[in-house]
Amino acid sequence: MADEKQAKALVELLEKELLNRCDDIDKHQAFYRGKQPLKFASDEFARYHGDRYEDFSDNWVQVVADSPVERLTVTGIKPAGMERADAELWRVWQANGLDADSQLGFLGAVIAARAFALVWGDPDDDDTPVVTFEDATSCIIAYEPGSRRRRRAALRRWQDGDKYMAVLYLPDEVWKFERPVERKAKSEDMAAVDEALNDWTPRDPEKLKEPNPQPNPMGVVPVVELLNRPMLVDDPISDVSGVIAMQNAVNLLWAQLFTASDYAAFPQRVVLGAEVPKIPILNAAGQIVGEKPMDMERLAADRVAFFTGDNASIGEWTAANLEAYTDVIEVAVGHIAAQTRTPQHYLIGRMANLSGDALIAAETGLVKRVEEKQTWYGQALRELFALVALARGEEEQAKVVRGGQLLWADAESRSHAQLADALLKLQQIGFPFEWLARRYGLTPTEVADVVLMRAREMEMDPVAAAAGMLARRPQNTAEGGEEDEPRGEEPEPAEGAA
């Protein structure tokens, strides 16, 4: 157990590391939202035209980040040694609204290279712990030296009005601190005063209506980290970081195209060897008393003028070829697609006479990218479900969940006809119905419902049920083995009927 001084020192160290991360995270999140400053422009272009494109971006970062997230859907958790997904853990997942919030967590990890999930017991419902996904700018975990999984401590920090709040999670206890938000404008003396007063202090137990610190009944740090493209010896990598340079290039090309369109999209004429046109100045009586140069902007608007001079002539510049810019932009977007394994038809937006097989081949890189994320995020989510079991007081269940299998919806996008044809072939070689239903994309709860519906239909039509059993028997007995009962999500009656 830590005393107040140790806990406070740990909060300060973790907060410092967290703030060091925030610059890159804020930059990546800004690029995702389309807040992208104009880069790579020459000094002259930036001086004359930079402000014009301050709020413009041709935002490909958002497409790259969204494309894998839309295929990341958790459908359940199957503990080690179990034949079926755990219905109670899935109920907790659903009760916390994690069908939607998990998507926020996955997107946060894709953008910021990491996201966090927190599990804590609900005093009003012992069977349903509270599970939340947290942003990378608000959480940080300290690991055991030499380990990427054993957690020593975690800090969650956020601003609440004029105060910063912090919760320090240790394996055996939880501390809650607060401190005022620093004032931006202050004298040197007041800065010294603020530094003394703005220290983290434990929150008042009477205001919290709970002890501070309080024991951690789970026995482990209840925060897990979802890492995006982790490295052995360095920080994980954001999917956004590799797109920023090319995104800046695309924005500059568009800015130059717009400028060329404004100035050189039409043929430009020039008058040589002529005097500058002048307009006479008249007095009240209509007499010419002087002259002034013609307004050149008016001249361009009227498109009519008279020029004098013995050697006056007119020359012409042809219009700028704007396709030169669009061709380069298309190449740049193609590079983004190749580097991020995002299908080109997601970015270019052109499809012509592509077969289903060609589309599947085009999306292979994205599918593999999604499957990699399923592996890394799945590792963290297994620990999340184990924390849910611990929060419910089920230590043995937590052990089998850690060694279990996280169930995901299929990352590959196929038509219903293709999927049905593939599942029919798998059924013909002996795959059980429940496995096929999960492969189709149903959640464990939906699979259980379908199994019961199927059982009821067979009870109403025993002839069809017997025909189905006979159709399967030769395949099961061809190798000399006995026919196995198919496994179902629900109790025995559904299995026997299936």
N, C-alpha and C positions, 0 to 999 in steps of 0.2 A: 504494500500500500504506500502511496505517496502522500507526503504532508503538503500543506498549502504552498510553501516555498518551492518545492519540487514541481508541483502541478503547474504553478504559475510560470516557472522557467520553461517547462515543456510547451506550454501554450505559446509563449513568445517565440521559441525556436521554430515551432511548426508554422506559426503565422508568418514568420519571415520567409520561410521557404515557399509557402503558399503565395505570398505576394510576388515573389520572384517569378513564379509561373504565370502570373495573371497578364503580363504584357503580351506574350504570344497568344494566349487564349483570347484576350480581347480583340487582338488583330484578326485572328481567324474567324471569330464570331462576326466582326464587322464586315469582313469580306463575304461571308455567307449571306448577310443581309443586304449586300450590294453597296455598302459604303466603302468605295475603293478610290483612293486618291490617284490623280493622273501621274504616272511615272514614265521614265525613259524619254520624256520630251526634251528637245533642245532648250537652251535658256531663252532663245528668242521666241520660240513657239509658246513656251510656258508663260513668258511675260505678256504676250499679246492675246493669247487665246486660252490660257490655263483656267481662268475663272469661269469661262463660258461652259466648260465641261465638268465643273466641280461636282455636280449631282448626277452625272451620267455614268452608267456602267452597263456593259453587255454581260450580265452575270451568269457565267458558266459554273462558278463555284457551287452554287445552290443545286444545280442539276447533278453534279458529281457527288455531292454529299447525300442528296436524297435518294439516288438510285439504289444503293444497297439497303438502305433503311426500309424502303417499302417492301423488301422481300425478307425482312427479319421478323418473324412472327413466332412467338413461343406458344406451343400447344399443350405442354404438360411436363411433368417430371416423373420418371420411372425409377424408383429406388433399386439399388443393387439386389439381385436375387428375387425380385418381384416380377410377376408376369404382366401386371397392369400398372398404368399410371396411378399415382397417389391422388385420390379424389379430394381428400381433406386439404392437402397443400395447394391444390388447384383452387379450391374454394377460397382460401386466404388470398391467393393471387387475384382472383376476381373481385373479392370484397374490397381490396385496396385500389381497384381501378387500374390495375397494372397492364391490362390490354392496351390502354392508351398511353399511360405514363412510361411503360417500357420503351415505346417508340421514341419518347422524348429523351430517355436515357441513352438509347442507341445513337440517336442523332447527335447528342452532346458528345459522346465518345468519338464519333466520326470526325466532328469538327475540332474538338479540343484535345484529342488524343487520349482522353480518359473521362470517365464519368463514375459516379459512386451510387451505392444503394445502402440505405440504412434500415435496420430492423430493430424494433423495440416493442416491448409488451404494452398492451392496452389495459389500463387499470379497470376499464368498464367491461372488458370482454377478454377473459383469459384465453379463449380458444382462437382469437383472431388478432395476432400481433399487427402493429402498424408498420407498413413497408413503404418507403419513399425513395425515389431516385433524386440525386443531388447533383448540382452543377460542379464542374471542375474548379470554378473560382471560389467555391465555398467549402470544399473539403480537402483533406490531405491525410494520408496514412503513413505511419512509420513502421517499417518492417524489421524483423530480427536480422542482425548482420549475417549476410550470406544466404538469405532466403528471400524469395519473391512472393511468398504466400503467408508465412507466419507473421501475424500483425501484433505489434507491441503497443501501439496507441493510434488514435485517430482524432482529428480536430474538425469540428464543423463551426464555421464562422459566418455571421451575417449581420447586416445593419438593420436595426429596428428604431426608426425615428432618429433621435439624437444620440443613440447609443449603439455600440457594437456588442453583439452577443457571441459567446463562444461556449461550446460544450466539448470537454475533453473526455474521450472514451478510453478507459483502460480495461484490462481483462477482469479486474476485481472491483472497480468502482468507476463512478462517473462524476466529474466536476463541472459546475456551471459558473462562468465568469461573465463580467461585463465591464465596459469602460466607455467614456464619452467619445463622441466623434470629434476629431481634431478640428480646430478653427483654422481656416486658410489664411486670413489676414491677422497678424499679431506682431507685437513688438518683440524685441529680443528678450526683455524681462518676462513678458507674458508667455513666451515660448518655453522658458525655463520652468515657469509655474505649471503650464499645461503638461510638460513632460513629467513633472512630479505627480500631478493629479490624474493623468490619463493612463495610469497603470491598470492592468487587469486586476479586478477585485472579485472575490466570490460573491455570487448573488445571494440576496437575503433569503434564508430558508422560510421565513414567515410570509414573504411575498410569493415565493414559489409554492408554498403549502406542501413542501416535501423537504426531506433532509438534503443538505449539500455539504460534502459529497454524499452520494447515495450508493449502496452496493450494486454491483452488476451481477444479477442472478444467472446470466447466461455463461459466465466464465470465460468469454472470449470477447475481443473487440467486435462490436456488432455492425461494422461498416466494411463493405467489400468494394473493390475497385475493378471497373470494366476497362481493360486496356485495349487500345486500338493499335494494331501492328507493333507489338512490344519488341524490344531489343534485349539482348543478353546483358549488355554493359552500358546502356544509355536509356534515355527517356523514350516512351512510345511515340509513334509518329502520327500526326494528324493527316487525314486524307486531303485536307485543304492546303496544307503547307506546300505540297508539290505543284499546286495549280496556280499559286499566286503570281509567280513570275510571268507565266504565259497569259494569265488573265490581265495583267498590267499591259502586256504587249498588245493584246486584242483591243483594250480600251483606247490605247494611243492610236492604233490604226483607224479605229472608228472616228476619233477626234480629227485626225488628219483628213479622212474621207469627207466628213461634214464640212471642214474648212475649205477643202478643194471644191466641194459641191457649191458652197456659198460664193466662192470667188472665181472659179474656173470651170463651172459646169457648162457654160455657154461660150461660143466663140467671142474673143475679146478683140476689139478694134482700137487702133491707135492712129492718130493724125500726125504726120511728119511734115516739117517745113512750113507750118502755118503759125500765124499769130494767135495768141490766146483770145478767144472771142470776148468782146466787151459789150456792155450795155450802156446806152447813153443815160445821163442824169438830167432830168428836166426840172425847170423851176415852176412856179405857180402859173406862169403865163404860157407854159408849154415850150419854152425855148431850151435848147441844149446848153447846159452850163458845165458839163464834164462827162466823164465816163468811168465805169467800174468793171472789173473782171466778172465774167459770167460765173454763177454758182455752178461748180462742176457736178455737184450731186444732182442739181436740177437738170443739168444737161444729160446725165445718165438716165434720169427718170423719164424725161421727155423723148429721148432717143432721136431728136431732130436738132440740128445746129448748122449754121453757115460759117464757113471758114474762108479767110482771104489769105493770099500769098501767092507769089509766082510759082513756087515749087511745092505747093501743098499736095500731099498724097496720103492715101489711107492704106495701112497695113493691118494684118489680122493674125491673131494667135488662135490655133484650133482649141476646141474644148478639151479639158482634162479627161483622161481615160480612167473613170472611176472603177472599172472592173479590175484594174491592177490592185486596188486596195481590197476589194471583196475576195479576190482569188487568194491573197496572202492571208486574210482573216480565216478563210475556209481551211487553209493548210494549218494555221495555228490551232484552230478548233480540233482538227484531226489529230494533232500532236497531243492535245489534252485528252482526247478519247483513248489514244494508244497508251499514254503514260499512266492513266488512272483505270484502265480496263473498263471504261464506260462505253457501251455500244454506240457506234457512230450515229445510228438512227435516233438515239436519244438526243444528240447534239445538233447534227446537221438538219434533221427533220425531213429528209427526203427518202422515200421508199419507192422502188419501181420493180414490179414483177419479181418479188422475192418469195421463194417457196418457204413453207414452214420449216423445213430442214435448214435452209439458209439462215433464217432468223434465229433458230436455236444455236447454230454455229457462231453467229455474230454475237450472241449473248454469253458464250462460254466463259469469257474472261470475267464478266460480271458475276456469273454464277459461282466461279471459283473464289472470287473476292468475297462474296457473301458467305460461302462455306468456311473460309478462313475466320471470318468474324464470328460465325456460329461456334467455332472451336474455342476462341478466346473468351468471348462473352459467355458462352455456356459454362466454362470453368468457374467464372465468377457467380453465375446464376445458380449453379449447384450449391455453392457455399451460401448464397442467399437463402435458398430453400432449407439448408441445414440450420441456418440461424433462426428461421421461422419455427422449425421443430424445437430448437433449444428454448426459444421464447415461450413455447407451449409446454415446456418441461419434459420433452421427449428426447432424451439423450441417445437412446439406442436408435431411434428413427433418424436422428441427425447423422449418425455414423453410416447408415446404409444409403442415405440420400447423397452424402459426399462421394460415394462410389457409384452413384447411379448414372442415369442417362437423361440429359435434357432433350425434350422432344420439340422439333421445329417443323413448321410448314415447309413444303418443298420449295427450294430456292429457284428451281427452274420453272420458267413460264411456258406452259404448253396449252394447246387447245383441249377442250373437254373430249373431243373425239380421239385425239392422240393419247390422252391419259387413260381414257376408258379402254382403248385397244390394248395398251400396255398392261393394264391391271387384269384384263381378261386373260391374256397370255400367262401372266403370273399365276392366276387362279388355276389354269389348266395344268400347270406343273406342280401344283400342290400347296401354294401359299394360302394360309388361313384367311378367313373373311375379315377378321378384326385387323390384321396387319394391312390388308388391302384398303380397309376403310381409313386407317390412319395415313396410309400413303396417298390416299385421295385428298387429304388435307383436313379431315375432320378432327376436332379436338377430342380428347378422351371422353368428355361428357357426351358429345354428339355421337361418338362411336357406341357408347353404352345405350343411348336411345335407339340407334339404328338396329343394334343387336336385339333389343326387346321387340321392336316393331317387326323385325324379320321372324322372330320366334312366334309372335302372334299370327303372322300370315301363314306360317307353316302349320300351326295348330289348326287353322281354319281350312287348310288344303293339304291333308296328310298324303295324298297321292303325289303331289308335287314334291313334298318333303322326301318321300321314299325314292322318287326318281332322282332327286338330287344326290341322295346317299349312294345309290347304285352307280351314278355317273362318276362319283369320286372314288369308289372302292377299287376299281382295277388299278388306278394310278398309285394308290396307297399300298396295294398288296403286290405290285409288280416286283418289288425287291424282296418279297418274302416277309415283310414286316406287317404288323397289325395296324389297322387304321387308328390314327390318333384323334381324340376329341378336339375340335377347334376351341381356342381359348377366347373368352369373351370378357367384356368389361364388367358385366353384371353377374349376379349370383348364378347358381347351378341351373335353374330352370332355363335361363336364356342359353346356356352352353349346350345343354342337352338338346334343346329344340334346334339350335343351329347345326 
